[in-house]
Amino acid sequence: MSLAVQAFLHIIAVILIALTALPLRTRGVALALLGAACALLAYAWPVITS
């Protein structure tokens, strides 16, 4: 189960970082920072849940 959550967070991070390349208006939400935070959470998930 832990790997499934970690994989999901990595996929969300990749999608968010890819969306930053598109000319979208996000009204103050930095998608790159949100993607980086999601990637960091995915990386640290085993430590958080142990």
mmCIF entry with sequence, helices, sheets and N, C-alpha, C, O atoms, coordinates in Angstrom:
data_MODEL
# 
_entry.id   MODEL 
# 
_entity.id                         1 
_entity.type                       polymer 
_entity.pdbx_number_of_molecules   1 
# 
_entity_poly.entity_id                      1 
_entity_poly.type                           'polypeptide(L)' 
_entity_poly.nstd_linkage                   no 
_entity_poly.nstd_monomer                   no 
_entity_poly.pdbx_seq_one_letter_code       MSLAVQAFLHIIAVILIALTALPLRTRGVALALLGAACALLAYAWPVITS 
_entity_poly.pdbx_seq_one_letter_code_can   MSLAVQAFLHIIAVILIALTALPLRTRGVALALLGAACALLAYAWPVITS 
_entity_poly.pdbx_strand_id                 A 
# 
loop_
_entity_poly_seq.entity_id 
_entity_poly_seq.num 
_entity_poly_seq.mon_id 
_entity_poly_seq.hetero 
1 1  MET n 
1 2  SER n 
1 3  LEU n 
1 4  ALA n 
1 5  VAL n 
1 6  GLN n 
1 7  ALA n 
1 8  PHE n 
1 9  LEU n 
1 10 HIS n 
1 11 ILE n 
1 12 ILE n 
1 13 ALA n 
1 14 VAL n 
1 15 ILE n 
1 16 LEU n 
1 17 ILE n 
1 18 ALA n 
1 19 LEU n 
1 20 THR n 
1 21 ALA n 
1 22 LEU n 
1 23 PRO n 
1 24 LEU n 
1 25 ARG n 
1 26 THR n 
1 27 ARG n 
1 28 GLY n 
1 29 VAL n 
1 30 ALA n 
1 31 LEU n 
1 32 ALA n 
1 33 LEU n 
1 34 LEU n 
1 35 GLY n 
1 36 ALA n 
1 37 ALA n 
1 38 CYS n 
1 39 ALA n 
1 40 LEU n 
1 41 LEU n 
1 42 ALA n 
1 43 TYR n 
1 44 ALA n 
1 45 TRP n 
1 46 PRO n 
1 47 VAL n 
1 48 ILE n 
1 49 THR n 
1 50 SER n 
# 
_struct_asym.id          A 
_struct_asym.entity_id   1 
# 
loop_
_struct_conf.conf_type_id 
_struct_conf.id 
_struct_conf.pdbx_PDB_helix_id 
_struct_conf.beg_label_comp_id 
_struct_conf.beg_label_asym_id 
_struct_conf.beg_label_seq_id 
_struct_conf.pdbx_beg_PDB_ins_code 
_struct_conf.end_label_comp_id 
_struct_conf.end_label_asym_id 
_struct_conf.end_label_seq_id 
_struct_conf.pdbx_end_PDB_ins_code 
_struct_conf.beg_auth_comp_id 
_struct_conf.beg_auth_asym_id 
_struct_conf.beg_auth_seq_id 
_struct_conf.end_auth_comp_id 
_struct_conf.end_auth_asym_id 
_struct_conf.end_auth_seq_id 
_struct_conf.pdbx_PDB_helix_class 
_struct_conf.details 
_struct_conf.pdbx_PDB_helix_length 
HELX_P HELX_P1 AA1 SER A 2  ? LEU A 19 ? SER A 2  LEU A 19 1 ? 18 
HELX_P HELX_P2 AA2 LEU A 31 ? THR A 49 ? LEU A 31 THR A 49 1 ? 19 
# 
_struct_conf_type.id          HELX_P 
_struct_conf_type.criteria    ? 
_struct_conf_type.reference   ? 
# 
loop_
_atom_site.group_PDB 
_atom_site.id 
_atom_site.type_symbol 
_atom_site.label_atom_id 
_atom_site.label_alt_id 
_atom_site.label_comp_id 
_atom_site.label_asym_id 
_atom_site.label_entity_id 
_atom_site.label_seq_id 
_atom_site.pdbx_PDB_ins_code 
_atom_site.Cartn_x 
_atom_site.Cartn_y 
_atom_site.Cartn_z 
_atom_site.occupancy 
_atom_site.B_iso_or_equiv 
_atom_site.pdbx_formal_charge 
_atom_site.auth_seq_id 
_atom_site.auth_comp_id 
_atom_site.auth_asym_id 
_atom_site.auth_atom_id 
_atom_site.pdbx_PDB_model_num 
ATOM 1   N N  . MET A 1 1  ? 0.833  -1.204 0.000   1.00 0.00 ? 1  MET A N  1 
ATOM 2   C CA . MET A 1 1  ? 0.000  0.000  0.000   1.00 0.00 ? 1  MET A CA 1 
ATOM 3   C C  . MET A 1 1  ? 0.868  1.256  0.000   1.00 0.00 ? 1  MET A C  1 
ATOM 4   O O  . MET A 1 1  ? 0.530  2.250  -0.643  1.00 0.00 ? 1  MET A O  1 
ATOM 5   N N  . SER A 1 2  ? 1.981  1.208  0.718   1.00 0.00 ? 2  SER A N  1 
ATOM 6   C CA . SER A 1 2  ? 2.846  2.374  0.799   1.00 0.00 ? 2  SER A CA 1 
ATOM 7   C C  . SER A 1 2  ? 3.431  2.731  -0.563  1.00 0.00 ? 2  SER A C  1 
ATOM 8   O O  . SER A 1 2  ? 3.562  3.908  -0.899  1.00 0.00 ? 2  SER A O  1 
ATOM 9   N N  . LEU A 1 3  ? 3.784  1.703  -1.351  1.00 0.00 ? 3  LEU A N  1 
ATOM 10  C CA . LEU A 1 3  ? 4.333  1.976  -2.677  1.00 0.00 ? 3  LEU A CA 1 
ATOM 11  C C  . LEU A 1 3  ? 3.286  2.574  -3.602  1.00 0.00 ? 3  LEU A C  1 
ATOM 12  O O  . LEU A 1 3  ? 3.617  3.389  -4.462  1.00 0.00 ? 3  LEU A O  1 
ATOM 13  N N  . ALA A 1 4  ? 2.044  2.185  -3.439  1.00 0.00 ? 4  ALA A N  1 
ATOM 14  C CA . ALA A 1 4  ? 0.987  2.738  -4.274  1.00 0.00 ? 4  ALA A CA 1 
ATOM 15  C C  . ALA A 1 4  ? 0.801  4.231  -3.998  1.00 0.00 ? 4  ALA A C  1 
ATOM 16  O O  . ALA A 1 4  ? 0.624  5.021  -4.926  1.00 0.00 ? 4  ALA A O  1 
ATOM 17  N N  . VAL A 1 5  ? 0.839  4.605  -2.749  1.00 0.00 ? 5  VAL A N  1 
ATOM 18  C CA . VAL A 1 5  ? 0.705  6.023  -2.391  1.00 0.00 ? 5  VAL A CA 1 
ATOM 19  C C  . VAL A 1 5  ? 1.917  6.800  -2.893  1.00 0.00 ? 5  VAL A C  1 
ATOM 20  O O  . VAL A 1 5  ? 1.782  7.909  -3.410  1.00 0.00 ? 5  VAL A O  1 
ATOM 21  N N  . GLN A 1 6  ? 3.090  6.218  -2.739  1.00 0.00 ? 6  GLN A N  1 
ATOM 22  C CA . GLN A 1 6  ? 4.310  6.881  -3.184  1.00 0.00 ? 6  GLN A CA 1 
ATOM 23  C C  . GLN A 1 6  ? 4.306  7.056  -4.707  1.00 0.00 ? 6  GLN A C  1 
ATOM 24  O O  . GLN A 1 6  ? 4.697  8.109  -5.208  1.00 0.00 ? 6  GLN A O  1 
ATOM 25  N N  . ALA A 1 7  ? 3.872  6.046  -5.432  1.00 0.00 ? 7  ALA A N  1 
ATOM 26  C CA . ALA A 1 7  ? 3.794  6.146  -6.894  1.00 0.00 ? 7  ALA A CA 1 
ATOM 27  C C  . ALA A 1 7  ? 2.769  7.186  -7.310  1.00 0.00 ? 7  ALA A C  1 
ATOM 28  O O  . ALA A 1 7  ? 3.006  7.947  -8.248  1.00 0.00 ? 7  ALA A O  1 
ATOM 29  N N  . PHE A 1 8  ? 1.643  7.229  -6.632  1.00 0.00 ? 8  PHE A N  1 
ATOM 30  C CA . PHE A 1 8  ? 0.614  8.224  -6.936  1.00 0.00 ? 8  PHE A CA 1 
ATOM 31  C C  . PHE A 1 8  ? 1.151  9.643  -6.730  1.00 0.00 ? 8  PHE A C  1 
ATOM 32  O O  . PHE A 1 8  ? 0.912  10.522 -7.558  1.00 0.00 ? 8  PHE A O  1 
ATOM 33  N N  . LEU A 1 9  ? 1.865  9.864  -5.643  1.00 0.00 ? 9  LEU A N  1 
ATOM 34  C CA . LEU A 1 9  ? 2.424  11.193 -5.376  1.00 0.00 ? 9  LEU A CA 1 
ATOM 35  C C  . LEU A 1 9  ? 3.461  11.575 -6.426  1.00 0.00 ? 9  LEU A C  1 
ATOM 36  O O  . LEU A 1 9  ? 3.535  12.737 -6.825  1.00 0.00 ? 9  LEU A O  1 
ATOM 37  N N  . HIS A 1 10 ? 4.261  10.614 -6.877  1.00 0.00 ? 10 HIS A N  1 
ATOM 38  C CA . HIS A 1 10 ? 5.235  10.900 -7.926  1.00 0.00 ? 10 HIS A CA 1 
ATOM 39  C C  . HIS A 1 10 ? 4.543  11.255 -9.238  1.00 0.00 ? 10 HIS A C  1 
ATOM 40  O O  . HIS A 1 10 ? 4.983  12.162 -9.945  1.00 0.00 ? 10 HIS A O  1 
ATOM 41  N N  . ILE A 1 11 ? 3.473  10.555 -9.567  1.00 0.00 ? 11 ILE A N  1 
ATOM 42  C CA . ILE A 1 11 ? 2.744  10.853 -10.803 1.00 0.00 ? 11 ILE A CA 1 
ATOM 43  C C  . ILE A 1 11 ? 2.130  12.251 -10.740 1.00 0.00 ? 11 ILE A C  1 
ATOM 44  O O  . ILE A 1 11 ? 2.184  12.999 -11.717 1.00 0.00 ? 11 ILE A O  1 
ATOM 45  N N  . ILE A 1 12 ? 1.552  12.599 -9.604  1.00 0.00 ? 12 ILE A N  1 
ATOM 46  C CA . ILE A 1 12 ? 0.979  13.945 -9.439  1.00 0.00 ? 12 ILE A CA 1 
ATOM 47  C C  . ILE A 1 12 ? 2.075  15.001 -9.556  1.00 0.00 ? 12 ILE A C  1 
ATOM 48  O O  . ILE A 1 12 ? 1.863  16.049 -10.166 1.00 0.00 ? 12 ILE A O  1 
ATOM 49  N N  . ALA A 1 13 ? 3.239  14.731 -8.979  1.00 0.00 ? 13 ALA A N  1 
ATOM 50  C CA . ALA A 1 13 ? 4.350  15.683 -9.058  1.00 0.00 ? 13 ALA A CA 1 
ATOM 51  C C  . ALA A 1 13 ? 4.790  15.887 -10.500 1.00 0.00 ? 13 ALA A C  1 
ATOM 52  O O  . ALA A 1 13 ? 5.024  17.021 -10.917 1.00 0.00 ? 13 ALA A O  1 
ATOM 53  N N  . VAL A 1 14 ? 4.905  14.816 -11.265 1.00 0.00 ? 14 VAL A N  1 
ATOM 54  C CA . VAL A 1 14 ? 5.317  14.925 -12.668 1.00 0.00 ? 14 VAL A CA 1 
ATOM 55  C C  . VAL A 1 14 ? 4.278  15.700 -13.473 1.00 0.00 ? 14 VAL A C  1 
ATOM 56  O O  . VAL A 1 14 ? 4.637  16.530 -14.308 1.00 0.00 ? 14 VAL A O  1 
ATOM 57  N N  . ILE A 1 15 ? 3.014  15.441 -13.234 1.00 0.00 ? 15 ILE A N  1 
ATOM 58  C CA . ILE A 1 15 ? 1.953  16.159 -13.951 1.00 0.00 ? 15 ILE A CA 1 
ATOM 59  C C  . ILE A 1 15 ? 1.994  17.651 -13.619 1.00 0.00 ? 15 ILE A C  1 
ATOM 60  O O  . ILE A 1 15 ? 1.884  18.488 -14.514 1.00 0.00 ? 15 ILE A O  1 
ATOM 61  N N  . LEU A 1 16 ? 2.149  17.979 -12.356 1.00 0.00 ? 16 LEU A N  1 
ATOM 62  C CA . LEU A 1 16 ? 2.185  19.394 -11.964 1.00 0.00 ? 16 LEU A CA 1 
ATOM 63  C C  . LEU A 1 16 ? 3.396  20.108 -12.548 1.00 0.00 ? 16 LEU A C  1 
ATOM 64  O O  . LEU A 1 16 ? 3.289  21.248 -13.001 1.00 0.00 ? 16 LEU A O  1 
ATOM 65  N N  . ILE A 1 17 ? 4.543  19.444 -12.540 1.00 0.00 ? 17 ILE A N  1 
ATOM 66  C CA . ILE A 1 17 ? 5.746  20.072 -13.089 1.00 0.00 ? 17 ILE A CA 1 
ATOM 67  C C  . ILE A 1 17 ? 5.621  20.207 -14.607 1.00 0.00 ? 17 ILE A C  1 
ATOM 68  O O  . ILE A 1 17 ? 6.095  21.190 -15.176 1.00 0.00 ? 17 ILE A O  1 
ATOM 69  N N  . ALA A 1 18 ? 4.993  19.238 -15.266 1.00 0.00 ? 18 ALA A N  1 
ATOM 70  C CA . ALA A 1 18 ? 4.787  19.343 -16.715 1.00 0.00 ? 18 ALA A CA 1 
ATOM 71  C C  . ALA A 1 18 ? 3.807  20.462 -17.050 1.00 0.00 ? 18 ALA A C  1 
ATOM 72  O O  . ALA A 1 18 ? 3.952  21.124 -18.078 1.00 0.00 ? 18 ALA A O  1 
ATOM 73  N N  . LEU A 1 19 ? 2.817  20.677 -16.198 1.00 0.00 ? 19 LEU A N  1 
ATOM 74  C CA . LEU A 1 19 ? 1.846  21.744 -16.448 1.00 0.00 ? 19 LEU A CA 1 
ATOM 75  C C  . LEU A 1 19 ? 2.468  23.135 -16.362 1.00 0.00 ? 19 LEU A C  1 
ATOM 76  O O  . LEU A 1 19 ? 1.925  24.089 -16.920 1.00 0.00 ? 19 LEU A O  1 
ATOM 77  N N  . THR A 1 20 ? 3.594  23.261 -15.675 1.00 0.00 ? 20 THR A N  1 
ATOM 78  C CA . THR A 1 20 ? 4.230  24.577 -15.581 1.00 0.00 ? 20 THR A CA 1 
ATOM 79  C C  . THR A 1 20 ? 4.795  25.030 -16.912 1.00 0.00 ? 20 THR A C  1 
ATOM 80  O O  . THR A 1 20 ? 5.013  26.225 -17.112 1.00 0.00 ? 20 THR A O  1 
ATOM 81  N N  . ALA A 1 21 ? 5.040  24.098 -17.831 1.00 0.00 ? 21 ALA A N  1 
ATOM 82  C CA . ALA A 1 21 ? 5.553  24.470 -19.147 1.00 0.00 ? 21 ALA A CA 1 
ATOM 83  C C  . ALA A 1 21 ? 4.464  25.070 -20.029 1.00 0.00 ? 21 ALA A C  1 
ATOM 84  O O  . ALA A 1 21 ? 4.769  25.740 -21.015 1.00 0.00 ? 21 ALA A O  1 
ATOM 85  N N  . LEU A 1 22 ? 3.219  24.841 -19.692 1.00 0.00 ? 22 LEU A N  1 
ATOM 86  C CA . LEU A 1 22 ? 2.112  25.375 -20.483 1.00 0.00 ? 22 LEU A CA 1 
ATOM 87  C C  . LEU A 1 22 ? 1.766  26.795 -20.028 1.00 0.00 ? 22 LEU A C  1 
ATOM 88  O O  . LEU A 1 22 ? 1.895  27.118 -18.847 1.00 0.00 ? 22 LEU A O  1 
ATOM 89  N N  . PRO A 1 23 ? 1.337  27.625 -20.946 1.00 0.00 ? 23 PRO A N  1 
ATOM 90  C CA . PRO A 1 23 ? 0.985  29.006 -20.572 1.00 0.00 ? 23 PRO A CA 1 
ATOM 91  C C  . PRO A 1 23 ? -0.384 29.092 -19.907 1.00 0.00 ? 23 PRO A C  1 
ATOM 92  O O  . PRO A 1 23 ? -1.338 29.594 -20.502 1.00 0.00 ? 23 PRO A O  1 
ATOM 93  N N  . LEU A 1 24 ? -0.479 28.606 -18.683 1.00 0.00 ? 24 LEU A N  1 
ATOM 94  C CA . LEU A 1 24 ? -1.735 28.626 -17.936 1.00 0.00 ? 24 LEU A CA 1 
ATOM 95  C C  . LEU A 1 24 ? -1.685 29.691 -16.855 1.00 0.00 ? 24 LEU A C  1 
ATOM 96  O O  . LEU A 1 24 ? -0.638 29.934 -16.256 1.00 0.00 ? 24 LEU A O  1 
ATOM 97  N N  . ARG A 1 25 ? -2.811 30.315 -16.614 1.00 0.00 ? 25 ARG A N  1 
ATOM 98  C CA . ARG A 1 25 ? -2.901 31.260 -15.495 1.00 0.00 ? 25 ARG A CA 1 
ATOM 99  C C  . ARG A 1 25 ? -3.449 30.513 -14.292 1.00 0.00 ? 25 ARG A C  1 
ATOM 100 O O  . ARG A 1 25 ? -4.507 29.890 -14.376 1.00 0.00 ? 25 ARG A O  1 
ATOM 101 N N  . THR A 1 26 ? -2.734 30.571 -13.168 1.00 0.00 ? 26 THR A N  1 
ATOM 102 C CA . THR A 1 26 ? -3.134 29.793 -12.000 1.00 0.00 ? 26 THR A CA 1 
ATOM 103 C C  . THR A 1 26 ? -3.469 30.665 -10.789 1.00 0.00 ? 26 THR A C  1 
ATOM 104 O O  . THR A 1 26 ? -3.661 30.136 -9.695  1.00 0.00 ? 26 THR A O  1 
ATOM 105 N N  . ARG A 1 27 ? -3.542 31.954 -10.953 1.00 0.00 ? 27 ARG A N  1 
ATOM 106 C CA . ARG A 1 27 ? -3.975 32.890 -9.908  1.00 0.00 ? 27 ARG A CA 1 
ATOM 107 C C  . ARG A 1 27 ? -3.213 32.737 -8.596  1.00 0.00 ? 27 ARG A C  1 
ATOM 108 O O  . ARG A 1 27 ? -3.815 32.543 -7.540  1.00 0.00 ? 27 ARG A O  1 
ATOM 109 N N  . GLY A 1 28 ? -1.904 32.824 -8.667  1.00 0.00 ? 28 GLY A N  1 
ATOM 110 C CA . GLY A 1 28 ? -1.098 32.833 -7.458  1.00 0.00 ? 28 GLY A CA 1 
ATOM 111 C C  . GLY A 1 28 ? -0.641 31.473 -6.972  1.00 0.00 ? 28 GLY A C  1 
ATOM 112 O O  . GLY A 1 28 ? 0.120  31.397 -6.007  1.00 0.00 ? 28 GLY A O  1 
ATOM 113 N N  . VAL A 1 29 ? -1.078 30.397 -7.607  1.00 0.00 ? 29 VAL A N  1 
ATOM 114 C CA . VAL A 1 29 ? -0.646 29.070 -7.204  1.00 0.00 ? 29 VAL A CA 1 
ATOM 115 C C  . VAL A 1 29 ? 0.524  28.671 -8.092  1.00 0.00 ? 29 VAL A C  1 
ATOM 116 O O  . VAL A 1 29 ? 0.363  28.515 -9.303  1.00 0.00 ? 29 VAL A O  1 
ATOM 117 N N  . ALA A 1 30 ? 1.687  28.509 -7.502  1.00 0.00 ? 30 ALA A N  1 
ATOM 118 C CA . ALA A 1 30 ? 2.866  28.116 -8.270  1.00 0.00 ? 30 ALA A CA 1 
ATOM 119 C C  . ALA A 1 30 ? 2.853  26.604 -8.450  1.00 0.00 ? 30 ALA A C  1 
ATOM 120 O O  . ALA A 1 30 ? 3.113  25.859 -7.505  1.00 0.00 ? 30 ALA A O  1 
ATOM 121 N N  . LEU A 1 31 ? 2.554  26.156 -9.651  1.00 0.00 ? 31 LEU A N  1 
ATOM 122 C CA . LEU A 1 31 ? 2.446  24.722 -9.907  1.00 0.00 ? 31 LEU A CA 1 
ATOM 123 C C  . LEU A 1 31 ? 3.786  24.023 -9.752  1.00 0.00 ? 31 LEU A C  1 
ATOM 124 O O  . LEU A 1 31 ? 3.837  22.868 -9.331  1.00 0.00 ? 31 LEU A O  1 
ATOM 125 N N  . ALA A 1 32 ? 4.872  24.712 -10.087 1.00 0.00 ? 32 ALA A N  1 
ATOM 126 C CA . ALA A 1 32 ? 6.197  24.103 -9.943  1.00 0.00 ? 32 ALA A CA 1 
ATOM 127 C C  . ALA A 1 32 ? 6.511  23.854 -8.476  1.00 0.00 ? 32 ALA A C  1 
ATOM 128 O O  . ALA A 1 32 ? 7.049  22.802 -8.128  1.00 0.00 ? 32 ALA A O  1 
ATOM 129 N N  . LEU A 1 33 ? 6.186  24.799 -7.622  1.00 0.00 ? 33 LEU A N  1 
ATOM 130 C CA . LEU A 1 33 ? 6.439  24.611 -6.192  1.00 0.00 ? 33 LEU A CA 1 
ATOM 131 C C  . LEU A 1 33 ? 5.539  23.532 -5.606  1.00 0.00 ? 33 LEU A C  1 
ATOM 132 O O  . LEU A 1 33 ? 5.963  22.751 -4.755  1.00 0.00 ? 33 LEU A O  1 
ATOM 133 N N  . LEU A 1 34 ? 4.312  23.495 -6.062  1.00 0.00 ? 34 LEU A N  1 
ATOM 134 C CA . LEU A 1 34 ? 3.395  22.456 -5.609  1.00 0.00 ? 34 LEU A CA 1 
ATOM 135 C C  . LEU A 1 34 ? 3.865  21.077 -6.075  1.00 0.00 ? 34 LEU A C  1 
ATOM 136 O O  . LEU A 1 34 ? 3.780  20.104 -5.327  1.00 0.00 ? 34 LEU A O  1 
ATOM 137 N N  . GLY A 1 35 ? 4.355  20.996 -7.302  1.00 0.00 ? 35 GLY A N  1 
ATOM 138 C CA . GLY A 1 35 ? 4.900  19.744 -7.809  1.00 0.00 ? 35 GLY A CA 1 
ATOM 139 C C  . GLY A 1 35 ? 6.146  19.321 -7.067  1.00 0.00 ? 35 GLY A C  1 
ATOM 140 O O  . GLY A 1 35 ? 6.328  18.137 -6.781  1.00 0.00 ? 35 GLY A O  1 
ATOM 141 N N  . ALA A 1 36 ? 7.008  20.272 -6.750  1.00 0.00 ? 36 ALA A N  1 
ATOM 142 C CA . ALA A 1 36 ? 8.220  19.951 -5.992  1.00 0.00 ? 36 ALA A CA 1 
ATOM 143 C C  . ALA A 1 36 ? 7.882  19.490 -4.575  1.00 0.00 ? 36 ALA A C  1 
ATOM 144 O O  . ALA A 1 36 ? 8.514  18.572 -4.053  1.00 0.00 ? 36 ALA A O  1 
ATOM 145 N N  . ALA A 1 37 ? 6.902  20.114 -3.962  1.00 0.00 ? 37 ALA A N  1 
ATOM 146 C CA . ALA A 1 37 ? 6.480  19.690 -2.627  1.00 0.00 ? 37 ALA A CA 1 
ATOM 147 C C  . ALA A 1 37 ? 5.880  18.293 -2.658  1.00 0.00 ? 37 ALA A C  1 
ATOM 148 O O  . ALA A 1 37 ? 6.090  17.502 -1.739  1.00 0.00 ? 37 ALA A O  1 
ATOM 149 N N  . CYS A 1 38 ? 5.139  17.993 -3.708  1.00 0.00 ? 38 CYS A N  1 
ATOM 150 C CA . CYS A 1 38 ? 4.543  16.663 -3.850  1.00 0.00 ? 38 CYS A CA 1 
ATOM 151 C C  . CYS A 1 38 ? 5.634  15.617 -4.076  1.00 0.00 ? 38 CYS A C  1 
ATOM 152 O O  . CYS A 1 38 ? 5.551  14.513 -3.538  1.00 0.00 ? 38 CYS A O  1 
ATOM 153 N N  . ALA A 1 39 ? 6.652  15.952 -4.863  1.00 0.00 ? 39 ALA A N  1 
ATOM 154 C CA . ALA A 1 39 ? 7.767  15.029 -5.086  1.00 0.00 ? 39 ALA A CA 1 
ATOM 155 C C  . ALA A 1 39 ? 8.547  14.793 -3.800  1.00 0.00 ? 39 ALA A C  1 
ATOM 156 O O  . ALA A 1 39 ? 8.961  13.666 -3.525  1.00 0.00 ? 39 ALA A O  1 
ATOM 157 N N  . LEU A 1 40 ? 8.749  15.838 -3.014  1.00 0.00 ? 40 LEU A N  1 
ATOM 158 C CA . LEU A 1 40 ? 9.446  15.687 -1.741  1.00 0.00 ? 40 LEU A CA 1 
ATOM 159 C C  . LEU A 1 40 ? 8.638  14.833 -0.779  1.00 0.00 ? 40 LEU A C  1 
ATOM 160 O O  . LEU A 1 40 ? 9.203  14.019 -0.048  1.00 0.00 ? 40 LEU A O  1 
ATOM 161 N N  . LEU A 1 41 ? 7.334  15.008 -0.772  1.00 0.00 ? 41 LEU A N  1 
ATOM 162 C CA . LEU A 1 41 ? 6.473  14.182 0.066   1.00 0.00 ? 41 LEU A CA 1 
ATOM 163 C C  . LEU A 1 41 ? 6.536  12.721 -0.361  1.00 0.00 ? 41 LEU A C  1 
ATOM 164 O O  . LEU A 1 41 ? 6.569  11.825 0.483   1.00 0.00 ? 41 LEU A O  1 
ATOM 165 N N  . ALA A 1 42 ? 6.552  12.478 -1.673  1.00 0.00 ? 42 ALA A N  1 
ATOM 166 C CA . ALA A 1 42 ? 6.656  11.103 -2.168  1.00 0.00 ? 42 ALA A CA 1 
ATOM 167 C C  . ALA A 1 42 ? 7.987  10.482 -1.783  1.00 0.00 ? 42 ALA A C  1 
ATOM 168 O O  . ALA A 1 42 ? 8.052  9.309  -1.415  1.00 0.00 ? 42 ALA A O  1 
ATOM 169 N N  . TYR A 1 43 ? 9.047  11.274 -1.869  1.00 0.00 ? 43 TYR A N  1 
ATOM 170 C CA . TYR A 1 43 ? 10.385 10.773 -1.526  1.00 0.00 ? 43 TYR A CA 1 
ATOM 171 C C  . TYR A 1 43 ? 10.463 10.427 -0.034  1.00 0.00 ? 43 TYR A C  1 
ATOM 172 O O  . TYR A 1 43 ? 11.094 9.438  0.341   1.00 0.00 ? 43 TYR A O  1 
ATOM 173 N N  . ALA A 1 44 ? 9.832  11.229 0.806   1.00 0.00 ? 44 ALA A N  1 
ATOM 174 C CA . ALA A 1 44 ? 9.911  11.034 2.251   1.00 0.00 ? 44 ALA A CA 1 
ATOM 175 C C  . ALA A 1 44 ? 8.799  10.149 2.792   1.00 0.00 ? 44 ALA A C  1 
ATOM 176 O O  . ALA A 1 44 ? 8.754  9.916  4.000   1.00 0.00 ? 44 ALA A O  1 
ATOM 177 N N  . TRP A 1 45 ? 7.909  9.652  1.962   1.00 0.00 ? 45 TRP A N  1 
ATOM 178 C CA . TRP A 1 45 ? 6.752  8.873  2.403   1.00 0.00 ? 45 TRP A CA 1 
ATOM 179 C C  . TRP A 1 45 ? 7.123  7.670  3.259   1.00 0.00 ? 45 TRP A C  1 
ATOM 180 O O  . TRP A 1 45 ? 6.473  7.452  4.282   1.00 0.00 ? 45 TRP A O  1 
ATOM 181 N N  . PRO A 1 46 ? 8.140  6.871  2.898   1.00 0.00 ? 46 PRO A N  1 
ATOM 182 C CA . PRO A 1 46 ? 8.478  5.732  3.753   1.00 0.00 ? 46 PRO A CA 1 
ATOM 183 C C  . PRO A 1 46 ? 8.932  6.141  5.157   1.00 0.00 ? 46 PRO A C  1 
ATOM 184 O O  . PRO A 1 46 ? 8.677  5.428  6.128   1.00 0.00 ? 46 PRO A O  1 
ATOM 185 N N  . VAL A 1 47 ? 9.594  7.271  5.258   1.00 0.00 ? 47 VAL A N  1 
ATOM 186 C CA . VAL A 1 47 ? 10.032 7.741  6.579   1.00 0.00 ? 47 VAL A CA 1 
ATOM 187 C C  . VAL A 1 47 ? 8.854  8.255  7.380   1.00 0.00 ? 47 VAL A C  1 
ATOM 188 O O  . VAL A 1 47 ? 8.780  8.043  8.591   1.00 0.00 ? 47 VAL A O  1 
ATOM 189 N N  . ILE A 1 48 ? 7.927  8.934  6.706   1.00 0.00 ? 48 ILE A N  1 
ATOM 190 C CA . ILE A 1 48 ? 6.757  9.486  7.399   1.00 0.00 ? 48 ILE A CA 1 
ATOM 191 C C  . ILE A 1 48 ? 5.854  8.381  7.928   1.00 0.00 ? 48 ILE A C  1 
ATOM 192 O O  . ILE A 1 48 ? 5.322  8.486  9.033   1.00 0.00 ? 48 ILE A O  1 
ATOM 193 N N  . THR A 1 49 ? 5.683  7.327  7.146   1.00 0.00 ? 49 THR A N  1 
ATOM 194 C CA . THR A 1 49 ? 4.732  6.297  7.525   1.00 0.00 ? 49 THR A CA 1 
ATOM 195 C C  . THR A 1 49 ? 5.337  5.174  8.368   1.00 0.00 ? 49 THR A C  1 
ATOM 196 O O  . THR A 1 49 ? 4.617  4.269  8.789   1.00 0.00 ? 49 THR A O  1 
ATOM 197 N N  . SER A 1 50 ? 6.627  5.214  8.617   1.00 0.00 ? 50 SER A N  1 
ATOM 198 C CA . SER A 1 50 ? 7.219  4.130  9.431   1.00 0.00 ? 50 SER A CA 1 
ATOM 199 C C  . SER A 1 50 ? 7.208  4.459  10.898  1.00 0.00 ? 50 SER A C  1 
ATOM 200 O O  . SER A 1 50 ? 7.665  3.659  11.713  1.00 0.00 ? 50 SER A O  1 
# 
